[in-house]
Amino acid sequence: MKEFVSRIKSKENDKLFEAILQLQSIEDCYKFFEDICTINELNAISQRLQVAEMLMQKKTYIDIADTTGASTATISRVNRSLNYGNRGYQIVFERLKEKKNNNQE
């Protein structure tokens, strides 16, 4: 399999991602992201995750826009990432599903 090469690779981004990987709880995440992001930035990221989840559930753009408040441009951007991106959304959703299944056992 071909090695993944990121378009955003940098020492600074490596440091950011290493910092995120150090967070051990939801509370840690709230503390860190409230410090590092504006409310609007964090809401935009959360909205994209919600849009991706709804697209994967085969919801329509109209349903997604009504539920999330996302613009059709944002929905389209997320859809493009789902179809032609690096599978980042899919990785996250697969792992969340595995975690949920493991917690139910």
N, C-alpha and C positions, 0 to 999 in steps of 0.2 A: 504494500500500500504506500502511496506517495506521502512523503512527510509534509505536514501542514506548515505553511509559511504565512504568517500574518502580515497584513498590510499596515497594521498599526504598531508593529514590534518596535520597542524602544526600551532603553534602560529605565526611563521614568515609568512607563506602563508596566514593565516587569515589577518594579517596586510597588506600584499601586496594587497589582493583582496579588503579589505576595502578602501585602498588608491585609487585603480582603480575606485571603485564605487563613489569616490568624484569628479571625473572628470566630468565636465559639458558641454564640447563642444569638437568638433573635434580639435580645436586649443589647448585646454588643453591636449588632448591625445597626440598630436604631441610633445608638450613640455615635458610631462612626459616620454613618451616612448623613445624619443631621448636621454633623460638623463639616463634612466635606462637600455636601451638595446644598443647593438652595431647595426650598420646598418645591418649586416648579420643576427643577431638574429631576428630583426624586419622583415626583408625580408622573412626569413624562416617561421615565423608565418603567415605573409600575404599570402605567397605562399600556405600554408596548407589550409587556409580558401578558397582561390580560387580553389584549388584542390577539396575540399569538395563540393563546389557549383557545380562544373562541374560533379563530380560523381553523385550528386543528380539529375542532368539533364541527366543522363545516357550517358555521353560522354565516349568514349573509352580511355584506358590508353594512346594510341598513340596520340590521339587528345590532351589529357591533358598534356602529356609530351611536345608536340610541342608548345602548347600555353603558358604553365607556366614555362617550363624549369625544372620542377620537375623530379627527378629520379623515376624509377618504384618502388623502395623501399619506397620512400616517399608517392607515390600514394597508394601503398598497405597498408602502415601504416594508412593513413587517411581513406581508405576504411574499414579497420578493425575497426577503431574507429566508423565509421558510422554504421557499422553492429552489433558490439558487445560492443560498448563503453557505455558511460553514457548519451547519447542523447544531449551532449553539443552543437554540431554543429547544430542539429535540433532545439534546443531551440533558438539559435541565429538567424537562418534563418527564423524561424516562427515569431519571434518578429520584425525582419527587414521588413518582408513582411507586417505584421500588421501596422507598422509605415508608410510604403509607402502607403498602402491603406487608412489609416486615413488622410494622407497629401493630397491625391487626392480628398477627399470629400469636 
